[in-house]
Amino acid sequence: MSKSCLPDDLCIGDAVSLRQALLSLDRSGMRILFVTNSKKKLVGVLTDGDVRRGLIAGFTLEEKISNVMNKNFVSYNDTMKDNVLKQSLSDRISVIPLVNDDGEVTRFVFNSDPTFIPAAQPSLKGNELAYTLDCIKSGWISSQGAYVGAFEKAFEQKTGTLNAVSVSNGTVALVLALSALGVGPGDEVIVPDLTFAASLNAVIHVGATPVIVDIELPSLSMDPKAVAAAITNQTKAIMPVHLYGQMCEMDELVRIAKENGILIVEDAAEALGSEYKGRHAGTIGDAGTFSFFANKLITTGEGGMVVFKDPEVAKRARILRDHGMDPAMRYWHLEVGHNFRMTNIQAAIGLAQLERFDELLGAKLAIAKHYTERLSDLSDDFLLPSARPSTLHSFWNYVVLLRDPDSLVRGSRLIDFMNSNRIEARRLFFPMHIMPPYQHLSFSGSYDNSISASNRGFALPCYIGLSEQEIDDICSILRKGVDMLDVERWARV
């Protein structure tokens, strides 16, 4: 396919600033701009990567793009054309200009390689860059800057809680929560079998023992009956994990905890935005933890947050977070602590993300709604996710469960089929009790549900910015995969 002129929305003059270029990149939705001089001749190409490298090199947003653009990203003959095409494929650039010796575009090559749809990617379209640059300009890039406190306060307001303590990642959020609450050697903490390993690792890191229990289906949440049966004299806490954004049955877990005088530490790493009877995930127990990894609803790259019910426990957590140091006397240590502090740069990104919280959550809910509408006719093949009564499901991931009893084989085949069609579908977590590091731990009961869910569940792409057309394409490929497996099954019969 060829054209004789440059697309207007992908062109920009060489005298404009990086700020204007970023706005143009955002408007076009592409990752490339063609830079022309006053005579409309092509003089360079600018990608989002070029802008990023320029900022890292110390250029400001007011720098002219002519100082950052790639001046060698064009082909002057057929020999060079192949290299340009190879580069464009690796960068997922869909329009490649071919020019003559005078810099005039003679034709375009349109990259027909299908667009890869990843499982997750962050959305950084607000004040993230501005706040980060403010940190760099101010020199406050570590944990002492003003954005840390501002982010904590904004997080408290958004989740309707108090006593938020920011940390460097979601795993240490769990470690800090357990440590501040006094969980340690000799204690047992009840955790679900289907979760990410960080839940168990945090318990082990504080010297306590995880007691693994089964989940419920189809919610994938910790089973309260299994929790009640697992309680012993050594039980110190229950750790509900709001997996993939689905809330656990908190009323029943709170009742069990109160009757037995034990703590609740909510692992809400994947549940920011979820609610249980009007209360935000992570704010119901004695402590709740969140992750801000790049694939979460809001991100700080890495990062996490702990919220505490008791302000005195939160006060201790802040001391433990900062090497156990007395806040009133620098270099005087009250306890053996950790360096779990969030940096000012992380907090700056987080604050910008929180400003878009309603937009980001709304987009997740819209994506889930669109999936459910498009896949409702496949109810004989799949159990589609839905929120518990009186809860809000934030749909961190859109997880489907195969109904077929031969689901381990079919699930793996479907995931392979989706990936071969450039759609990143991911299987669910493996059950914790089968993992080599945890096989010596205290188990409780059977794990039929967690094994079944792990074998027959997978997650579809569910990131902010996923378009309805892309969702339709994903659902179409999924249908083709189901049809393929049905044909194979009938052929065997």
Secondary structure, 3 states (H helix, E strand, C coil): CCCCCCCHHHEEECCCEHHHHHHHHHHHCCCEEEEECCCCCEEEEEEHHHHHHHHHCCCCCCCEHHHCCECCCCECCHHHHHHHHHHHHHCCCCEEEEECCCCCEEEEEECCCCCCECCCCCCCCCCHHHHHHHHHHHCCCCCCCHHHHHHHHHHHHHHCCCCEEEECCHHHHHHHHHHHCCCCCCCEEEEECCCCCHHHHHHHHCCCEEEEECECCCCCCECHHHHHHHCCCCEEEECCECHHHCCCCHHHHHHHHHHHCCEEEEECCCCCCCEECCEECCCCCCEEEEECECCCCCCCECCEEEEECCHHHHHHHHHHHECCECCCCCCCECCCCCECCCCHHHHHHHHHHHHCHHHHHHHHHHHHHHHHHHHHHHCCCEECCCCCCCEECCCCCEEEEECCCCHHHHHHHHHHHHHHCCECCEECCCCHHHCHHHCCCEECCCCHHHHHHHHHEEEECCCCCCCHHHHHHHHHHHHHHHHHHHHHHHHHC
